[in-house]
């Protein structure tokens, strides 16, 4: 059997005692991204990956993927006054343009076109925020995929030019306009003035009045806690600003800033629960999981906001209340039923008025509407349907398609089924299977198993161009709704947090075992995939049960659970994962930490790790150190690393998407065929 000769990685002996346990970390030097030898090591690993990935397959799949990636797309409209704003990407374009449509004349105008900003399409728009009149737009621009460069600009739509000054340090920002005088926004301190961790985490709230210098912007809320980040929302009357302070991933405090009175009022504070809602006159209507893990809608009188005075208007149900929206003087509720979305309309007294019917099992996102209009728009997607724009009427509950991508694909030959299996502890787990209708269950199918399992993130059906291409190659796609997400409410989330994190891995392992037992596939044809927190998932599973897997895709991963909290915004994750600085939490972290769990005594599957140099959320050191250690251990199956030098936590342009997707598909099929001989 072929033995892979990897690029040399120097081991520098290093060990330390943490809570009385000796921890060896001989590849710690790979944490230093600015070190020249680390840069040389990255280059050597990329060259090694280039050499071993089958070039003919990569080029073949690049060409094949174009039909699945290069198609016209458009977002739901944001209607402000007599104007509609939306993003649009032509069939041959790399990046989205921001479009303004005059609703009176129906004329379109390109407001922003990032395709013209850089030759390699790595300068892009993170987000944009039209004012209520539609006369101004705030947009956040990122250079080279690096979030640290994120800067906000104010565009006068009618004059077609920028006004005031740019606002730096606004990555992952939020903006809340008031009645045309200005806007509230979130901003980080300059990283040259504070530590890197503080610069990443501590997002303050400011107010900018149009026509004034941004250097004079008023500080509304100063965030001094590195484990809290803030975001803002306009009140429904467009006068004031609601400030949400998220503490970890299980608590949100809520305040309202009264613009005219210049005071900050507390609504919900220091309650171990999450809140999301808006203000109608003197009442805060919100979804909360306080004493209701599946969520309920409460009504808080702002004149007496104490918990004892809260009124429940929509009680908790057997399935999670996922998201409330406030359009047309009504409350629109997105529920999660068996891990996919349903949409209902309620009045302010909590009476259910009707259900908005959807095309199939799928997911809903990117909503926009207003308190004064009985229509709103949203995205609908499924594993088989690309993101399609729908318009819904709140009074009639009817929908119509505003924009649907045109694909030259026969997706009617495929179907998605919802099945269930038992996890290690007997917990019932749903799993979506997408495949050709005539697929045989004979154990000969290539299968991609994907999940996330953390931070209350819901793994609902979604459209992925690369996965649609894999379907055409004969793959089965499997998406289990494992614990750690919000598929069955906050209890489901907490069942995969901290000391319960092993449940997440057990659920995923049980999914693999069930798929093999039911003869959908066999271990050598099974590829597991996860990104970010999902990269932790695939890293943990390949370290615990490598014999179940043929290939592992470990993308922008979190893998060193003893040092994860020391980089970028990772202190925000302590509430989710646990704190290695605490002895009792260190014990369960070291027990599963993938970087520390892998052993020379075991044989591992083929592995492709990916990371991006400009990723300012998950530090590349996780992928670097894991690659070095795995290459030291596994010689008969390849351990490859792909590092992208101009991308953040994910790729932006279609060109990057095709390149990365083609390499992943080539890797899976190359290794599956090798193992299947």
N, C-alpha and C positions, 0 to 999 in steps of 0.2 A: 504493500500500500504506500502511496506517495506520502512523503513527509514534507511539510511546508517549511521552507527556510525563511523565517521572518527577518525584517530589519532588526538590527541590534538595538536593544533597549537596556541601558545601563541600570543595574540595581545598586542603589545606595542604601546600605543597611541603616534602617531606622526603626526603632521600637519605642514605645512609651507605655507606661502603666496608667490605665484609666479605671478608676474605681476598683483598683486592685488587680485588674486583668491586663496582661501584657498584650498589646496590639502592635502587630508588625505592619509597616507601611513603607516598603522599600521603593515605591514609585512616587513618593510625595513630590519629588522635584518636578513632576509633570503638571503640577498645579500652577506653575509660574509661566503664564502665557507670554510675557514679554521677554522671557529668557531666549537667547538665540538658539541654544541647543534644543529647546522645546520646539521652536519653529522648524529647525532642521529635522527633528523627529517627526513632526506633522507631515512635512514634505516627503520624507521617506515612506511613511505609511500610506500617503495618497498614491505614491508611485507604485508601491506594492499592490495596492488595491486595483490600480489601473492595469497592472500586468496580469493579475489573476482573474479579474472579471472578463468573461468571454466577449471580446470586442465585437464580433459579428452579431452576437445576440443583442448586445446593448444597442448597436446601430439599427438592427431590425426592429426592436421594440420602440426605439425612438420614433421611427417612421410610423409604426402601427398605433402608437399612443396619440398621434396628432389628431386623429379623427375623434378621439375621446376627450381631448383637452381644448382643442381650438374650435370653439363654437361660440356664437354670440350669447352674451349674458347681460342681464339687467336686474336692478334691485327694485324693491317696492319704493313707491314715491313718498317723499316727505313734502306734504303740501303746506305752504306758508303763504297766506294771502292769495295773490293771483298767480303764484309761481309754484312749480313742482320741481323738486331736486331729487336726483337719483344718480347712481353710478352705473356705468355701462362699459362693456368691453366688447369690441368688435371681434369678428371671427379670427382675424390675423393679429390682433393686438396682444401685447404682453401684460399690460396693466390697465386697471380700471380708470376711466375718465369720470369726472364729476360733471353732470349735465344739468342745465336749468331749462325748464319748459315753461313758456308763457301760456297759461291756461286760457287766456282770452283769444290769442291768435294761433295757438298750438305750435308756435315756432320753438325749435330747439337751439340751445346755445351751449358750447363747450366752455365751462368755467375753469376747469383745471385738467391738464393733460400730463400726467407723470411720465408718459411714454417719451416725452421730449426732454426730460430732466437729466437723464444719464444714458450713456451708450450701452451700459450693461443692465439697465432696467432695475437697478438696486435702490434707487431713490424713489420713494413712494409716499402715498397718503395713508396715515394710520386711521384717521377718522375725520369727519367734517360735521359742522353743526350750523344750520341756517337759523337766522333770527326769526322771530314770530311774524314779522312783516315780509320776510324774504329779501330784504334790502342788503343784508350782510351775511357773510359766512365766515366762521372760524374754522380753519383746517389745520391739522397736525401733520407736519412733514418729517419723514425719517430718511436719513442718508445712509446708503450702503447697508441697509438692513440693521443698523446699529441703533437700538432704542435710546442710547445716551444722547444721540443727536436730535431727538424729537423736539421740534420747535413749532409753536402755534403762530399762525398768521391771520390777520383780519382783512377780508376782502370786501370792498364796497362793490356790490353786484352791479348797480346801475352805472357806476363810473368805470367799472372794469379795472380797478387798481387797488393796491394794498394801502391801508391807512394805519395810523399809529405805528408802534414798533412791534417787531416779533417778540414773542414770549418764550424764552428757553425753558428747558427742564420740564416739559409737559408730556413726556411719554406715558402711554397708557392713561392719558388724561380723561377728564370729563368736563363738560361745559353745560351751564344752565343759564339761558337768556332770561332777562326780564323784559318789561315792556319797552324795548328799543333803546333804553338808556344805556344798557351795558350787559355784562354777563359775569356770572360766577364761574370759576374754573379751579382745577386742582393743579398744584405745581410742587415740584420737588426742590429742596435746597440744592445749591450748586455743589457738585461733588468735590470741588476744590476747597470748600469751606467746612465740610464735615467729613466724617468717615465714609467709605464706600457703601457700607451697609445702611447708614443713616440716609445717604443721598438716594439710595434706592427705595427705602421703605417709607420715609416720613413725608407723606403727601399733604401739603397745607392747602387751605382754601382761600382764594383771593377774589376780589371784585374789581373788574375793569369798566370804567365809564368811557364810552366812545368819545373820541376827540381829545382824549387826554393821554399823557405819556404812560406807557405800561410800567415804567419805573416808579410811578406814583400809585400803583394799584394798592388797594386797601386789603390788609390781612384780616380775614374774617375768622379763621380758625387755625391755630397753631398746633400741629400734631407733634407730640413729644414721645410717643410710644412707637418703637421700631416694629412692633407686632400688629400695628393698626394701619390700615390705609383707608382713605376717604374717597367718596364720590358724591357728586351733586346732581340734583334734579330740580327743574322748575315746578312751582306749584301750579295747579290747574287754572288759577286765576291769573297766572303769568306775572305775578307781582314779586313773589318771594322765592327763597331757595331752601330746599330740604337737603340737609347734610347727613349722609349715611357714613358711619364709622365702623368698618368691618374689622373685628378682632378675631384673627384666625379664620376658620371656616365654619364656625358654629355660633357666632354671636355678632349682631349688628346693633349699634346704638343709633338713635335717630334724633336730630335736632332740626328746628326751622329757624332760619334767619329772616327777620322782618326788615325789609329794605328801608321802609319809611321811618321806622322807629330805631333802626340800627341796633337791634338787640337779638341775642341768640336764645331761643327757648328750647328747653328739654322736652322731648316727647317720650322716648324710651331710653333708659340708661341703666347699664350694669345689670341687665337681665340676660341670663344664659339662653338666648334664643335669637333667631333671625327675624327681621322685619323688612317688608318691601311694600310700599304703597304710595298714596298721595293724599293731599288735603282738599276737602270739599267744604268750603265755608269754615266753620269752626271745628271740623272733625277730621281726624286722620283715619282713613280707611286703609287697612293693611293686611297682608298675608303674614301670619306668624306661625312658628312651630312651638310656641310657648304652650306647654300643657297639651300639645296636639302635634305629635311627630309627623303626621301626614299633612298638617297645615289646616288653618281655618282663616276666615276673614273676620277681623274685629273692627270695631268702630270706637275710636278714642276721642272723647271730648277734650279739646285742647285747653279748656278752662279748668279741667280737673283730670289730668292724665294719669293718675295713680291706677295701678293694676286693678284694684278693687272696683273701679268705675268702668272698666272695659265692658263693651257689649259685643257678644258674638252674633254676627248676622248671617254667616254661612258656616255651619258646623263642620268639624272634621269628618271625612268620609273614609271608606276602607282603602282608597287609593289616594296618592298624593295630589294635593293642590299645588301646582308647580309655579304658577305665575299669574298675577292680576294685572289687568290693563284697564285704563279709565278713558273710554271713548263714548261719545254720544250720550252723555248723562247716565251711562250704565257702567257696570263692572263686567269686563270680559275675563273669563277664567280659563286658563290653560291647565287641564288636568292630565295626569299620567295614568293611563289605564293599561296594565300589563306591559309597561315600558314603552308605550307610544302615546302620542298626544291626541287629546280630544278638546273641543272648544265649546264653551257654554256662555250664555248671556244671562246676567242677573240684574235686578234693579238695586237701588241703594238700601232697600229694606231686606235684601237677601232672598227675594223671591226669584226662582229660576224661570226665565221667560222663554228659553228655547235653546236649541243646539245648532251650531253651525256645522253642517256635514262636510266631511273631507273625502278626497278621492279614494284613499286606501290607507293601510297602515303606514304611518310616516311621522314626520316631525315638522314643527312650526317654529319660525324664527323671524327676526328682523321686522318686527311689527312697527307700523306707524299710523297714527290717526290723531284725532283731537277731541277734546271734551265737547266741542261745539258741533261736531259732524257725526252723522249716523253711518258713515262709511270709514273703513280702515283697510290697509293693505298688509300683506305678510307673505313670507316665503313658505312654500310647502315643498318637502323633499322626501324621498324614500330611497331605499337601496337601489331602486330601479328607475327613479324619476329625478332628473336634475332639478335644481332649485328653480321653482316656478312661482311667478308672482300672481297672487290672488287678491281680489277685492271682495270684501264682505259687507253686506248691508245688515246693520244691527237690528233694524225693525222687522225685516222679512226673513232674516237668517240665511239669505241666499248668497251664493258666491259666483264670481265669474273670473275667468283667466284674463289677466292684464298682459302678461308676457310669459311665453313658454319657449325654452330653448329648442332648437331644431337639431336633432341628432340623426345621422344616417345609420341608425342601429335598430335591429329588430329585438327590442326588449320584451316583446310579447312571448318569446320562447322561454322566458325565465319566470320564476315565482319566488316569493318570500313566504316562509312558513314560520309560525311560532310554536316551539316545542318547549318542554320542561325536563329538567333532570335534577337529581339529588346531589347536594354537595356532601362533603365528608361528614358533617355533623347532622345531616338529614334535611338541611334547609333546601326548599324548592327554589330552583333558579330557572328563569326563562332564557331561551336562546333563540335568536333569529337565524334561520338558515336560508340563504339565497342561492339558487342554483338553476340549471336548466331543468325544464319540466320532465324530461325523459332520463334524468340522471339515475344510474343504477347504484344501489347500495351493495357493492361487492368488495369494498376495501381498496379500490384502485384509484380513487379520486384524489387529485391534488386539493388541499384544503388550507385556507388561511383563517386562522383563529385570532380575533382581535378583541381587546377590551381595554378599559382604562382603570376603573376601580378606585376612585379617590376623590376627595375634596367636594363631595356631594354633586359631582358632575354626572349628568345623565347621558348614558350611551344609547340615545334614541336612534331610530333609523335615519340615515343620512346618505347623500349621494357623494360618491368618491369616483372620480374619473379613472384612476388607476385600477380600482377594484372592478369597475365595469369592464375594463379591458381584460382583467384576470378571468372574469366570467366567460368571456369569449374564448379564452385559452382553455376552458374546461374546468376551472376551479369551482369549488364550493366556498362560499363566504359564511363564516360563523361568527356571530356577535352575541355573546352571553351578557346578561345584565347582572354582573357580579356585585357583591357588597362593596361598600365604599362610595357608591354613587347615591343618587336620590331617587332611583327608580321606584322605591317603595317607602319614601319618606325619610325623615331624619334618623329613625332607628336603623334603617338600611345603611345610611351613611356611617353612623357611629359603630355599626357592626364591622366596619372595615378601617377604623381609626386606631391609632396608637397601639395599645396592647392587643387589639383585635385585628391588626393588619394581616396576620397569617390567614384569617378567613378569606381575604381577597385572593391570596395565592391558592388556597385550597379550592375555592370556587372555580378558578381558572383551570387548575389541574383536573378537577372533576369533570369539567366541560371536555377537556381533551380525552379523558378516559371514556366518557360517554360516547363521543364521536367515533372513537375506535371500536368500542363495544358494539355500537349500532351499525358498524361497517360503512360509515360514510368515508372513512379513510383508514390509514395505518400510520404508525409513528414516522416512518421514513418519508412519507408524503405530506406530513403535517408541518406547517410553518406557523409559528406564533409571532405576533406583532404587537408592539405597544410603543407609545411615544410619551416623553416627559414622565409624569407619574406612571403612565403605562409602560415606559421603559424600565422603571423600577419593577413593575409586574413581570415583564418578560425576563429581566435579569434574575429576579428571585426564582421564577419557575425553572429556568434553565439550570440554575445552581442547585435546585432541590430535586428535580425530576428530569434530568437530561435524557434519560432513555425513552421518554414519551415523545420526543421531538426530533424532527429531521433538520429543521432550520429555525433560527431565531433572529428576528429583526428587533434591535434594541436602539431606539431612535431618541435623540436628545435626552438621554436617560438620567435619572437620579440613582446612583449605585453605591456611593460611600455614605452610609447612613450614620457614621460617627462624626463626619465633618461637613455634612451637607449644609448645616445651619450657619457656617462661617462665610458663605459666599453670596453676594448680590442680595436678592430679596428673600432668601431662604429662611430667615427668622420668622417670616410670616407662616411658614409651614410647620412650626413647632406644635401648634395646636392640632395639626393633622397627624403628624408622625410621632411626636414625642421629642423630649429634650435629652440629647446625649450627655449633657452636663449633670443630669440627675441620675443617681445610681440605679433607682428602680426602673427608670425608662431606658437607660443604657442597656439593661439586661435583655429587653425584648428587641431592641434595635440591632445589637450585635448578633442576636440569634438568627436573623434573616438577612442582614446586610449583604447584598450580592457580592460586592468586592471582597468581603472578608469570608464569605461562605464557600466560594469555589475552592476546590481541593485537587491536588495532584493525584489523588487516589481514584479519580473518576474520569470517565470519557465524556466529552461534550459534543453537541451537534455543531453544524456549520453556523457561524455567527457573523452577522453584518451589523456593526455599530455605526451610528451616524451622529455627528454633532456639527455645530456652527460656531465659528470663532466669535461672531458678534452676538451670540446668544447671551443676553443679560438676565435671563431668568434661571436657567439651569447651566451651571458652570461646565465648560467642556472637560474639566479635569475628571469628571465621573467616567466619561467614555474613554479618555486617555488612559487612566490608571487601570480600568477594567480590561482594555485591549492589551496593555502590557502584561498583565497577570495571566490572562487567558492564553496569550501567545506563548507564554512560558510553559503552560500546562498542555494545551491541545495542539498536537502536531499533525494528526492524520486528517482532521477536518479543518477547513480554513477559518481563521478569525480575522476578519477584515474591518478596517476603519475608514470611513469616508468623512473628511472634514471639509466643510464648505467655508470659504474665507469671507464671502460677502453675503451673509444671511444672518437673521436674528434667530428667534426660537422656531421659526419656520421659514420656508422659502416664499418668495413674493411673486416673481414673474413666472409666466408660463414656460419660458425657456428653462429656468431652474427646475420647475416642476417636472418637465419632460425628462430632463437629465437625471434627476433623482429617481423618478418612477421607473425609467428604463433600466437603471442599474439594479434597483430592487427586484424587478421582475426577472431580469437576467440572472441575478444571484439565486432566486428561489428555484427557477426552472433548471438552471445548470446543476445545482446541488441535488435537487430532487431526482433528476435523471441519473446522476452519478450513483446515488444511493439505490436506485431502482434497478440497476443492472443485475 
